[in-house]
Amino acid sequence: MIETLDHVNIQTRQLSVMVDWYRDVLGLSEGPRPDFPFPGAWMYAGDRPIVHLVEEPNVPRGGGPLALEHAAFRASGLKDFLARLDARGERYSVGGADFLPIVLVNVWDPDGNHLHVDFAKAEAEGVIEPVAPKSRPEPTDAD
């Protein structure tokens, strides 16, 4: 049975820019990485390498043909995270739904990859305006 996501592997043309962004915006730290025969970096949350960056000079700009819509991280410290985003002038949006116990902060890394950082709804009280509730979509015949 799957219990959690182990890591996300992201190819990039700009490794050092991406390392800086994941460190400075998401608060991850660069850590040990096996001696692969290609350049890259592993970004850690605590003692877990959750983002694997691989430098690939031929990766298309703007995301290319990948079908992955986003990766998500569970976090705490919503107020400090929003202050960091604001101080850096990062583009973000806050979302959620009445049936979810979380508030989602959507961000985009320097390569345009969509990430959301999820916080407990209780952290949003007094920090952000209440998120307009969205109901669970009704299933369609296509589902």
C-alpha positions in Angstrom: 0.0 0.0 0.0 1.4 3.4 -0.9 1.6 5.7 2.1 3.4 8.8 0.9 5.2 10.3 -2.1 9.0 9.6 -1.9 10.3 12.3 -4.3 9.8 14.3 -7.4 12.4 14.3 -10.2 12.6 17.5 -12.2 14.8 18.1 -15.2 16.0 21.7 -15.7 18.3 23.7 -17.9 19.2 26.0 -15.0 20.3 23.9 -12.1 21.8 26.6 -9.9 18.7 28.8 -10.2 16.5 25.9 -9.3 18.6 24.9 -6.3 18.4 28.5 -5.0 14.7 28.7 -5.5 13.9 25.4 -3.8 16.2 26.5 -0.9 15.1 30.1 -0.6 11.4 29.8 -1.3 10.4 26.3 -0.1 13.1 26.2 2.6 14.6 22.9 1.4 18.3 22.3 1.9 20.7 20.8 -0.6 22.2 17.6 0.6 24.1 14.4 -0.3 23.4 12.8 -3.7 24.9 9.7 -5.2 27.7 10.1 -7.7 25.6 9.9 -10.8 27.3 10.4 -14.1 25.2 13.6 -14.8 24.8 16.9 -12.9 22.1 17.4 -10.4 21.1 18.2 -6.8 19.0 16.6 -4.2 16.9 19.0 -2.1 16.0 17.8 1.4 13.1 18.4 3.8 14.7 17.4 7.1 16.5 14.1 6.4 14.5 13.2 3.3 15.6 14.1 -0.3 12.2 15.0 -1.7 13.1 17.0 -4.8 15.7 15.5 -7.2 16.9 18.1 -9.7 18.7 16.9 -12.9 20.5 19.3 -15.2 19.5 18.5 -18.8 20.5 21.2 -21.3 18.1 19.8 -23.9 14.9 19.9 -21.8 12.3 22.1 -23.6 11.5 25.4 -22.1 8.1 25.9 -20.6 7.6 22.4 -19.3 7.6 20.4 -22.6 5.2 17.5 -23.1 5.1 16.2 -19.6 1.6 15.3 -18.3 2.3 16.0 -14.6 0.1 18.9 -13.5 1.7 19.5 -10.1 3.5 18.2 -7.1 2.4 18.9 -3.6 4.1 19.3 -0.3 2.6 19.2 3.2 4.0 22.0 5.4 3.5 24.1 8.5 4.2 27.8 9.1 1.8 29.4 6.6 2.3 33.0 7.9 6.0 32.8 7.5 5.8 31.1 4.1 3.4 33.8 2.7 5.7 36.5 4.0 8.7 34.9 2.2 6.7 34.7 -1.0 5.7 38.4 -0.7 9.2 39.5 0.2 10.6 37.8 -3.0 7.7 39.0 -5.2 6.8 35.4 -6.1 3.6 34.7 -7.9 1.2 32.6 -5.9 -2.4 31.9 -5.3 -4.3 30.5 -2.3 -7.0 28.0 -2.7 -9.0 25.3 -1.0 -12.3 23.7 -0.8 -14.9 23.2 1.9 -14.4 19.4 1.8 -10.6 19.6 2.3 -9.0 20.1 5.7 -6.1 22.1 4.1 -5.3 25.4 2.4 -3.3 25.2 -0.7 -0.7 27.8 -1.7 0.0 27.4 -5.4 3.5 28.5 -6.6 5.6 28.0 -9.7 9.3 27.4 -9.7 11.7 29.2 -12.2 11.0 26.6 -14.8 7.3 27.0 -14.5 6.5 23.8 -12.6 3.3 24.0 -10.7 3.6 23.1 -7.0 1.2 23.5 -4.1 2.2 23.7 -0.5 -0.5 22.4 1.8 -1.2 23.8 5.3 -3.8 22.9 7.9 -6.8 25.1 7.6 -6.4 26.2 11.2 -3.2 28.0 10.2 -5.1 30.2 7.8 -7.3 31.7 10.6 -6.3 35.4 10.9 -3.6 35.0 8.2 -5.6 35.0 5.0 -9.2 35.9 4.1 -11.4 32.8 4.2 -11.1 30.9 0.9 -14.4 30.9 -1.0 -15.8 27.4 -0.6 -15.8 25.1 -3.6 -18.0 22.1 -3.6 -16.8 18.7 -4.7 -17.5 18.4 -8.4 -20.3 16.1 -9.4 -19.2 13.1 -11.3 -19.9 13.1 -15.0 -20.3 10.3 -17.5 -16.7 10.8 -18.5 -15.5 9.9 -14.9 
